[in-house]
Amino acid sequence: MRHECKITVLETKCFPELQEKYLADPKSGPCPFFKLGDTFLLKRTPKQDDFYHLMDGKFCGEAWNAVSRYVYTALQGGSIMKGWTNDNRMMIACCNDGTRPVIFKIERIDIPENDKEQEWLAKQNFRNTAKNAYTG
């Protein structure tokens, strides 16, 4: 089975009061790199390795540092955050910029390559509930 990873920008935040108090440029404003609804589809094949090449400059380095472990797990077919989110194939994460964070949804996309894999995938339950949630 092949796996891809989809990253979606769910929200962008800006805290001008923190920027005013702590930044060299107190009028920095919101993140200039990402916009609400931006999506990125990452592949890792012999012909295209978006993970190794850091998406060829299409992603902010600081944000990539914060989400890359989840992206790698998704591209390898692993559980991104077993028992934490309501779907083991998904994670909600954000970049490290405390004055203008961007919230990302990271999803593992499963692509069966034959009927046996399709049948196996159809039988899986990747859902989590509060009853079986990991809460730290």
Beta strands, then each sheet from edge to edge (+ up, - down):
strand 1: 2-12
strand 2: 39-42
strand 3: 90-94
strand 4: 102-111
sheet 1: 2+ 1- 4+ 3-
end
